Amino acid sequence: MKIVHGTYFSKKVKDVVNFFFNGAMAADAYRKMVFGKDKEAETYVFDLKSQLFHRINWDAPLSDFPEEVPEDMAEIILQLSSGLYGARDKEGNFDPDRYQKTMRFCRMTEIKIAQGAKQTGGKLAAHKVTPAIAYYRNVEAHTDVFSPNRFPYANSIEELFDFVGKLQELSDKPVGFKIVISDLENIEPYAKEIKRRIDAGDTRYPDFISIDGGSGGSATAPIEMMERVGLNIRDSVYLADKVLSDYGVREHVKIVASGKVLTPDDVIVILSLGADFIQIARGFMMSAGCIRARYCSGTTGHDCPVGLATQNKDKRKKYFVYKQAKKVRNYHNNLLKSVRGMLAIMGLKNINQLNKHRIMFLDKDSRVHDNIDHVFKRRLDIGKDLEDEYHESR
């Protein structure tokens, strides 16, 4: 870590501003006094306990980085996109050393192959690529950062799995990838390759597969793609669980589910259909104040009106982090509380007791179905288009 101390005078000024105004204004004033016009001032994190500024020193040798994730850090998952940010060199190539350094602060790696309605690659306009963003992404500041819509090490399933194995070896932590399912061809080949490798004694296969529903990633996605790319998350999870089970590899791979999961009943149903973990983005963004204005990119001449998803400093100053953080905490706590309440009325003590036999479906004609396999057999009449050039039988 690179650590920066403030002067005695600047610390006293900070205390005065905090006394008459608030902690956010005090920290902002303190940062300006310590760093002046340094363009990389925002790369430093202010620690309230030690009253020091610090940031990761990427130039330090790997031996200087912690062997284990510090106990006071949040449980962070590195999502590795096609731009390889956080694990690349200046030229954009995969950098094993940088990846290992990043993973000293993360619990596992999720390779982002696809995301819900957002299928066209990531785009970060130049005005949002601040020196702080550039420092951590290892890119040039104030230049457009466009991620391609194809992951560079996933030209085949075999190549993807080999890359997964490489990351597992480098990090010694779980590695998986995120996909969207539209048909059997989007999950069955993965199951086949996992089985082949397990039978051959090859451990280079994913520890988990994250599945995003067609509703996922819709904040800045093209409107025409919303709800039109990929199955919804319920169908996706059921299909993935069934295919992995049919190939006898389900116990070797965890399923992570996301895509418009908002409420306690969403969580119960998705877990019952086969998911091991749940990812929630939309719910937490909305609890943090997001009003779904869809100005996150900042490329339309508009910025996030809330100040939550923007690099516009004037707007960001009006976003009260501590106030909104309480709402995020409340959403999380109440979500868990309500999940426990639903488990109780089902006569269950733990989410591990959930399975597809614990739920029933009510269709659009108000008919109740308790055979979930039968329900999804009718809902997912797929994998039979033999004229499809990508069909598995070809």
C-alpha positions as CSV (number, residue, x, y, z in Angstrom):
1,M,0.0,0.0,0.0
2,K,1.1,3.6,-0.6
3,I,0.1,5.7,2.4
4,V,-0.2,9.5,2.5
5,H,-0.4,11.5,5.8
6,G,-2.0,14.9,6.2
7,T,-0.4,17.8,8.0
8,Y,-1.3,18.8,11.6
9,F,-3.0,21.9,10.2
10,S,-5.0,20.1,7.5
11,K,-6.2,17.6,10.2
12,K,-7.4,20.5,12.4
13,V,-9.2,22.1,9.5
14,K,-10.9,18.8,8.8
15,D,-12.1,18.6,12.4
16,V,-13.5,22.1,12.2
17,V,-15.4,21.4,9.0
18,N,-16.8,18.2,10.4
19,F,-18.0,20.0,13.5
20,F,-19.9,22.7,11.7
21,F,-21.0,20.7,8.6
22,N,-20.6,17.0,8.1
23,G,-18.1,14.2,7.6
24,A,-18.4,14.1,3.8
25,M,-17.6,17.8,3.4
26,A,-14.7,17.4,6.0
27,A,-13.2,14.5,4.1
28,D,-13.5,16.3,0.8
29,A,-11.8,19.4,2.2
30,Y,-9.1,17.3,3.8
31,R,-8.4,15.5,0.5
32,K,-8.0,18.8,-1.3
33,M,-5.5,20.1,1.3
34,V,-3.5,16.9,1.2
35,F,-3.3,16.3,-2.5
36,G,-3.9,19.8,-4.0
37,K,-4.3,19.5,-7.8
38,D,-3.0,15.9,-8.0
39,K,-5.1,14.3,-10.7
40,E,-4.8,10.9,-9.0
41,A,-6.1,12.1,-5.7
42,E,-9.3,10.1,-6.1
43,T,-7.3,6.9,-6.4
44,Y,-6.7,7.1,-2.6
45,V,-9.1,5.8,-0.1
46,F,-9.6,7.7,3.2
47,D,-9.7,5.4,6.2
48,L,-11.8,6.9,9.0
49,K,-10.1,4.8,11.7
50,S,-6.5,5.6,10.9
51,Q,-7.2,9.0,9.3
52,L,-4.8,8.1,6.5
53,F,-5.1,8.0,2.7
54,H,-4.0,4.8,1.1
55,R,-4.1,3.0,-2.3
56,I,-2.8,-0.2,-3.8
57,N,0.8,0.2,-5.2
58,W,0.6,-1.9,-8.4
59,D,4.3,-1.5,-9.0
60,A,5.2,-3.3,-5.7
61,P,6.3,-6.9,-6.0
62,L,3.7,-9.7,-5.5
63,S,5.5,-10.7,-2.3
64,D,4.4,-7.3,-0.7
65,F,0.7,-8.1,-1.2
66,P,-1.2,-9.9,1.5
67,E,-1.3,-13.7,1.3
68,E,-5.0,-13.7,2.5
69,V,-7.8,-11.2,2.0
70,P,-7.7,-8.7,4.9
71,E,-10.4,-9.5,7.5
72,D,-11.8,-5.9,7.3
73,M,-12.4,-6.1,3.6
74,A,-15.7,-6.8,2.0
75,E,-16.1,-10.1,0.2
76,I,-15.3,-9.0,-3.4
77,I,-15.7,-11.0,-6.5
78,L,-13.5,-10.0,-9.5
79,Q,-15.7,-9.9,-12.6
80,L,-13.3,-10.3,-15.5
81,S,-14.8,-8.8,-18.6
82,S,-13.6,-9.0,-22.2
83,G,-11.5,-5.9,-21.6
84,L,-9.6,-7.8,-18.9
85,Y,-9.7,-4.8,-16.6
86,G,-7.9,-5.4,-13.3
87,A,-5.8,-8.2,-14.9
88,R,-4.2,-6.6,-18.0
89,D,-1.2,-4.7,-19.1
90,K,-1.2,-1.3,-20.8
91,E,-1.5,-3.0,-24.2
92,G,-4.6,-4.8,-23.1
93,N,-3.1,-8.3,-22.8
94,F,-3.7,-10.6,-19.9
95,D,-1.1,-10.0,-17.2
96,P,-0.7,-12.9,-14.8
97,D,1.2,-10.7,-12.2
98,R,-1.5,-8.0,-12.2
99,Y,-4.2,-10.7,-11.9
100,Q,-2.5,-12.3,-8.9
101,K,-2.1,-8.9,-7.2
102,T,-5.8,-8.1,-7.7
103,M,-6.9,-11.5,-6.4
104,R,-5.1,-10.9,-3.1
105,F,-8.1,-8.7,-2.3
106,C,-10.9,-10.9,-4.0
107,R,-12.6,-14.1,-3.0
108,M,-13.1,-15.6,-6.5
109,T,-13.2,-14.7,-10.2
110,E,-16.3,-14.6,-12.5
111,I,-15.5,-14.4,-16.2
112,K,-18.1,-12.3,-17.9
113,I,-19.0,-14.1,-21.2
114,A,-22.5,-12.6,-21.4
115,Q,-25.0,-10.6,-19.4
116,G,-28.8,-10.5,-19.9
117,A,-29.9,-7.8,-22.3
118,K,-26.5,-6.3,-22.5
119,Q,-24.9,-8.4,-25.3
120,T,-23.0,-5.7,-27.2
121,G,-19.9,-5.3,-25.1
122,G,-19.2,-2.7,-22.4
123,K,-18.7,1.0,-23.3
124,L,-17.2,3.6,-21.0
125,A,-17.0,7.1,-22.6
126,A,-13.8,9.1,-22.2
127,H,-15.3,11.7,-19.9
128,K,-16.0,8.9,-17.4
129,V,-12.5,7.4,-17.5
130,T,-11.1,9.5,-14.7
131,P,-7.5,9.1,-13.5
132,A,-8.8,7.1,-10.6
133,I,-10.7,4.7,-13.0
134,A,-7.6,4.5,-15.2
135,Y,-5.3,3.7,-12.3
136,Y,-7.3,0.6,-11.2
137,R,-8.3,-0.5,-14.7
138,N,-4.7,0.0,-16.1
139,V,-5.9,2.1,-19.1
140,E,-5.2,5.6,-20.3
141,A,-7.3,8.3,-18.6
142,H,-9.8,10.4,-20.6
143,T,-9.9,7.9,-23.5
144,D,-12.9,5.7,-24.6
145,V,-12.8,2.3,-23.1
146,F,-14.8,-0.2,-25.2
147,S,-14.9,-3.9,-24.3
148,P,-15.4,-6.2,-27.3
149,N,-18.5,-8.4,-27.3
150,R,-16.4,-11.6,-27.4
151,F,-14.1,-12.7,-24.5
152,P,-10.6,-13.1,-25.9
153,Y,-10.0,-16.5,-24.4
154,A,-13.3,-18.1,-25.2
155,N,-13.2,-18.9,-28.9
156,S,-14.1,-22.5,-28.0
157,I,-15.3,-24.2,-24.8
158,E,-12.0,-26.0,-24.6
159,E,-10.1,-22.7,-24.7
160,L,-12.4,-21.2,-22.1
161,F,-11.9,-24.1,-19.7
162,D,-8.2,-24.0,-20.2
163,F,-8.2,-20.3,-19.3
164,V,-10.4,-21.1,-16.2
165,G,-7.7,-23.6,-15.2
166,K,-5.0,-21.0,-15.6
167,L,-6.8,-18.6,-13.4
168,Q,-7.5,-21.3,-10.8
169,E,-3.8,-22.1,-10.7
170,L,-2.7,-18.4,-10.4
171,S,-5.2,-17.4,-7.7
172,D,-5.8,-20.7,-5.9
173,K,-9.4,-19.5,-5.6
174,P,-12.8,-20.5,-7.3
175,V,-13.2,-19.4,-10.9
176,G,-16.4,-19.6,-13.0
177,F,-18.1,-17.7,-15.8
178,K,-21.3,-15.9,-16.5
179,I,-23.6,-16.8,-19.4
180,V,-27.1,-16.3,-20.8
181,I,-29.1,-19.3,-21.8
182,S,-31.5,-19.2,-24.8
183,D,-31.5,-22.9,-25.8
184,L,-30.0,-26.2,-24.9
185,E,-26.9,-25.3,-27.1
186,N,-26.1,-22.7,-24.5
187,I,-25.6,-25.1,-21.6
188,E,-25.3,-28.7,-22.9
189,P,-21.8,-28.3,-24.5
190,Y,-20.5,-27.0,-21.1
191,A,-21.9,-30.0,-19.3
192,K,-20.4,-32.4,-21.9
193,E,-17.0,-30.8,-21.5
194,I,-17.1,-30.8,-17.7
195,K,-18.0,-34.5,-17.7
196,R,-15.3,-35.3,-20.3
197,R,-12.6,-33.5,-18.1
198,I,-13.8,-35.1,-14.9
199,D,-13.7,-38.5,-16.5
200,A,-10.2,-37.8,-17.7
201,G,-9.0,-36.5,-14.4
202,D,-8.6,-33.0,-15.7
203,T,-9.5,-30.4,-13.0
204,R,-9.6,-27.4,-15.4
205,Y,-13.3,-26.8,-15.3
206,P,-15.4,-24.1,-13.7
207,D,-16.2,-24.1,-10.0
208,F,-19.4,-22.3,-10.7
209,I,-21.6,-21.1,-13.6
210,S,-23.4,-17.8,-13.2
211,I,-26.6,-17.6,-15.2
212,D,-28.2,-14.3,-16.0
213,G,-31.8,-14.1,-17.2
214,G,-33.0,-12.2,-20.2
215,S,-34.0,-9.3,-17.9
216,G,-30.5,-8.8,-16.5
217,G,-28.2,-5.9,-17.4
218,S,-31.1,-3.8,-18.6
219,A,-30.0,-0.4,-17.0
220,T,-28.1,0.7,-20.1
221,A,-29.0,-2.0,-22.5
222,P,-30.7,-1.3,-25.9
223,I,-34.4,-1.2,-25.3
224,E,-35.0,-3.6,-28.2
225,M,-33.0,-6.2,-26.4
226,M,-34.8,-6.1,-23.1
227,E,-36.7,-9.4,-22.4
228,R,-35.7,-10.6,-25.9
229,V,-32.2,-12.0,-25.3
230,G,-32.1,-15.2,-23.2
231,L,-34.7,-17.1,-21.2
232,N,-36.0,-15.7,-18.0
233,I,-34.0,-16.7,-14.9
234,R,-36.5,-19.3,-13.7
235,D,-36.4,-21.2,-16.9
236,S,-32.6,-20.8,-17.2
237,V,-31.9,-22.1,-13.7
238,Y,-34.2,-25.1,-14.1
239,L,-32.6,-26.0,-17.5
240,A,-29.0,-25.6,-16.2
241,D,-29.7,-27.7,-13.1
242,K,-31.4,-30.4,-15.2
243,V,-28.7,-30.6,-17.9
244,L,-25.8,-30.7,-15.4
245,S,-27.7,-33.4,-13.4
246,D,-28.4,-35.4,-16.5
247,Y,-24.7,-35.5,-17.3
248,G,-23.8,-36.4,-13.7
249,V,-21.7,-33.3,-12.9
250,R,-24.1,-31.2,-10.9
251,E,-22.3,-31.9,-7.6
252,H,-19.1,-30.6,-9.1
253,V,-20.4,-27.2,-10.2
254,K,-22.4,-24.5,-8.3
255,I,-25.1,-22.5,-10.0
256,V,-25.4,-18.8,-9.4
257,A,-28.5,-17.0,-10.6
258,S,-29.3,-13.4,-11.4
259,G,-31.7,-11.3,-13.5
260,K,-34.6,-9.3,-12.0
261,V,-34.4,-11.1,-8.6
262,L,-35.9,-8.5,-6.3
263,T,-38.1,-10.0,-3.6
264,P,-38.1,-12.8,-1.0
265,D,-40.4,-15.0,-3.0
266,D,-38.1,-14.5,-6.0
267,V,-35.2,-15.8,-3.9
268,I,-37.2,-18.8,-2.6
269,V,-38.4,-19.9,-6.1
270,I,-35.0,-19.5,-7.7
271,L,-33.2,-21.5,-5.0
272,S,-35.9,-24.1,-5.1
273,L,-35.4,-24.6,-8.9
274,G,-31.7,-25.4,-8.4
275,A,-29.6,-22.2,-7.8
276,D,-27.0,-22.4,-5.1
277,F,-26.4,-18.7,-4.8
278,I,-28.3,-15.5,-5.8
279,Q,-26.9,-12.3,-7.3
280,I,-28.9,-9.1,-6.9
281,A,-28.0,-5.8,-8.6
282,R,-31.2,-4.0,-9.5
283,G,-32.7,-4.3,-6.0
284,F,-29.6,-2.9,-4.3
285,M,-29.3,-0.1,-6.9
286,M,-33.0,0.9,-6.4
287,S,-32.5,0.7,-2.6
288,A,-29.5,3.1,-3.0
289,G,-31.8,5.6,-4.8
290,C,-31.7,4.6,-8.5
291,I,-34.8,5.8,-10.3
292,R,-34.2,3.9,-13.5
293,A,-33.5,7.0,-15.5
294,R,-31.2,5.0,-17.8
295,Y,-28.5,7.8,-18.0
296,C,-25.8,5.7,-16.4
297,S,-23.5,5.9,-19.5
298,G,-23.5,9.7,-19.6
299,T,-23.2,9.6,-23.4
300,T,-26.7,11.1,-24.1
301,G,-25.9,14.5,-22.7
302,H,-27.5,13.6,-19.5
303,D,-26.1,12.4,-16.2
304,C,-27.6,10.2,-13.5
305,P,-30.0,12.7,-11.8
306,V,-29.5,11.0,-8.5
307,G,-25.7,11.3,-8.5
308,L,-25.3,7.5,-8.0
309,A,-24.0,6.3,-11.4
310,T,-22.0,9.3,-12.7
311,Q,-18.6,10.9,-12.7
312,N,-20.2,14.3,-12.6
313,K,-18.7,15.6,-9.3
314,D,-21.5,18.2,-8.8
315,K,-24.1,15.5,-9.0
316,R,-22.1,13.2,-6.8
317,K,-21.8,15.7,-4.1
318,K,-25.5,15.8,-3.7
319,Y,-25.7,12.0,-3.2
320,F,-25.5,11.3,0.5
321,V,-23.6,8.1,0.8
322,Y,-24.2,7.5,4.5
323,K,-27.9,8.2,4.3
324,Q,-28.4,5.9,1.3
325,A,-26.2,3.2,2.8
326,K,-28.7,2.8,5.6
327,K,-31.4,2.1,3.0
328,V,-29.3,-0.5,1.3
329,R,-28.6,-2.2,4.6
330,N,-32.3,-2.1,5.4
331,Y,-33.2,-3.7,2.1
332,H,-30.7,-6.5,2.6
333,N,-31.7,-7.1,6.2
334,N,-35.5,-7.1,5.4
335,L,-34.9,-9.4,2.4
336,L,-33.2,-12.0,4.6
337,K,-35.8,-11.6,7.3
338,S,-38.6,-12.2,4.9
339,V,-36.8,-15.2,3.3
340,R,-36.6,-16.7,6.8
341,G,-40.3,-15.9,7.3
342,M,-41.2,-17.7,4.1
343,L,-39.1,-20.7,5.1
344,A,-40.9,-20.8,8.4
345,I,-44.4,-21.0,6.8
346,M,-43.1,-23.8,4.6
347,G,-42.0,-25.7,7.6
348,L,-38.3,-25.4,6.7
349,K,-35.3,-24.3,8.8
350,N,-32.7,-23.7,6.1
351,I,-32.5,-22.8,2.5
352,N,-30.6,-26.1,1.9
353,Q,-33.9,-27.8,2.4
354,L,-35.4,-26.1,-0.6
355,N,-36.0,-28.1,-3.8
356,K,-38.4,-28.2,-6.7
357,H,-40.8,-30.4,-4.8
358,R,-41.4,-27.6,-2.3
359,I,-43.1,-25.3,-4.7
360,M,-46.2,-25.2,-7.0
361,F,-46.9,-23.1,-10.0
362,L,-50.0,-21.2,-10.8
363,D,-50.4,-20.7,-14.6
364,K,-52.1,-17.9,-16.5
365,D,-55.4,-19.9,-16.4
366,S,-55.2,-20.1,-12.6
367,R,-54.5,-23.8,-12.7
368,V,-52.1,-25.1,-10.0
369,H,-49.3,-27.5,-10.9
370,D,-47.2,-29.4,-8.4
371,N,-45.1,-31.4,-10.8
372,I,-42.5,-28.9,-11.7
373,D,-40.7,-31.2,-14.2
374,H,-44.0,-31.5,-16.1
375,V,-44.5,-27.7,-16.0
376,F,-41.1,-27.0,-17.4
377,K,-41.3,-29.8,-20.0
378,R,-44.2,-27.9,-21.5
379,R,-42.6,-24.4,-21.0
380,L,-39.2,-25.4,-22.5
381,D,-40.0,-27.3,-25.6
382,I,-36.5,-26.7,-27.0
383,G,-33.5,-28.4,-28.5
384,K,-35.6,-30.0,-31.2
385,D,-34.8,-27.7,-34.2
386,L,-32.6,-30.2,-36.1
387,E,-32.3,-27.8,-39.0
388,D,-30.5,-25.3,-36.8
389,E,-26.8,-25.2,-38.0
390,Y,-25.7,-24.9,-34.4
391,H,-27.7,-27.9,-33.1
392,E,-25.6,-30.3,-31.0
393,S,-26.4,-33.2,-33.3
394,R,-24.4,-31.6,-36.1
